[in-house]
Structures are given as structure tokens and as C-alpha cells.
Amino acid sequence: MAKTSYVDIPVGDVDAFYSNVQAGDRFTYSRIRKKSVLLSDAKKLDLAGRSLLSVVGPMYKNLDSAVKLAWKNAGAVIGMKAYNLFVQDQCARIKAGLAGEATPSLLHQSFVGQLHIESPATELKIAQFHPDHYFVKQKVPGFKNMYSPVMITESLALPLSIGLNYKSNLTAQGAGAFAKFYAYIHYLYQGRDLYYTLSVNLDLLADWNRVSAVLNTIITRAVHYDLYIHLFNVSGDLFFDNVSAEHSGVNWCRDPFCKDINQGFTSAFYQVPKHWTGVIAPAGTEFESVYKDF
């Protein structure tokens, strides 16, 4: 492979040059690579064989108007069009080996977060940290597969509203069993570091529903907060979706629709924190994003 430090492109060839190359790794070893503009017949057949659109597209066309309206309403919750949400959901369903079609819901869409706990574990706690400054992986507008690490400045301004949709199938295994979702809020008062817990208790056995809580004021200025989901002295599963941590008119929760709650970032994005981190996650526990037939 040819390596160059500088290329002097004649003026008349600039458009042709950039129409045939694209950016590769822009961070560790900056490089460009050839665009795959023309596909061979074999590659076209291979791509068509791996795509589920030829199967899922006609399925959406055959839905009646009432079902399409239900998908439209479900998509509106997460900012997606009805067709796009149906395709995403149905493709995940087929890959999971499930038959038929899902029933669109306003409380969960396609992938959801799952916390699982079993013996010998007695406790599972995951956290999403929200300091004053942190990085996120953000898509570059105008490019299909290009992302950049972007510094976020999150200045906490009350009121802070937290909430999530959840379904639980948990069994108490000892005294003081609980499941809860809460924000741990740091504030300063008279030279002291103090903390306030804005908490929502989750039922151990419940069908899909939404819970929320709001902190309107505090004795002084709040500095920052962290989100936690905490299971103690229970066994079983907790499913959740549509997580919110709203202040200043914005939902600051990362991965609110639980596409990949345990995603880690590497290489050029090593400074981007995981969506959710296991604070207490011993053997017998796991947390991930899953597709289920609810």
C-alpha cells in the first residue's frame, strides 16, 4: 500500500479525486481509502441475500391502517417514522428467531435494557455519570458512517426530572429487598459537599408502566448528578426503556432508548464513557440491551 505525507492534486482533478476516496481512520492513523462505488454482480447478490428489507418491506405494506397508526404513535415517542421503527423492530425480531409481528407500544420500542440477577449475587447496581464535562460519540452531519468525540458541558439547573418505563419480574431473597431508580445530586452548602437522593421505587412484580420524580429546588446551587438503577436482595429480571433525566429543557440521558446500554468505546473514542457502568456487578449478574417478545 502506498504511503504519502502530502499529495498535490491538479486543480482540474480535485472533484474526480474526492469522488473516488473517502476518510478511513481519522484519529489514530489518519488515512484515506478507495470508495466502493461500483459493485460486482456477486457482491450485489451477497448484499441482497443478507438484507431483510425485501422481507420486511412488504410486511409493512400489508398492515392495515389502524396498525400503521399504532406504529406511528409508538415511533413519535422516540422520534422515528412508523416505517423505520417497524423495520428496526421486525429485523431485530427475525434475528432473535421470533415469529410473527410485534405489537407496537408507547412504553417500549424494539431493544430494551435488561438487568438480570441470580444466586450467588444479592445486589446489582449500574450507574450513568453526569459530571460537568464529558465526551459523547456524535455523528458528523452529511456523512453516513463518520463520528467524532464531542465535549459536552452539562450545567445542572433545577428542576431535574427523572423517569423510566419498566417491567419487572423480581423475587425477594432476603430482608430489605428493593429495586429503585434514582439520581444522586451533589450540591455545596457553607463549604461542605452534600448530596440529595431523588429516588423512585420500582415494584418487584409489575407490567410495563412509567415512573418519575422531580426535584424543583434545593437549599443552594446543585453542581452535578449521577443516575443509578439498583437491585438489592432480589433475583430475576428488570427491563427498562425510555429513560429520562431532564433539566434546562433537554433530556441529558445517554442512550435513552436502550440500544446498547453496556456499550464500551475504544480506539479514538476511548474518552467517551460507557452508557451504563456496573458499580456493583458480581458473578451472577449481567446487564445488556435485548429484544424480547413482551
PyMOL commands that set and color helices and strands:
alter all, ss='L'
color gray80, all
select helices_A, chain A and resi 11-18+41-50+53-61+65-78+82-95+267-269
alter helices_A, ss='H'
color red, helices_A
select strands_A, chain A and resi 21-23+32-34+112-117+123-130+133-139+147-153+160-172+178-189+192-201+205-215+222-232+234-247+250-251+277-280+285-290
alter strands_A, ss='S'
color yellow, strands_A
deselect
rebuild
show_as cartoon
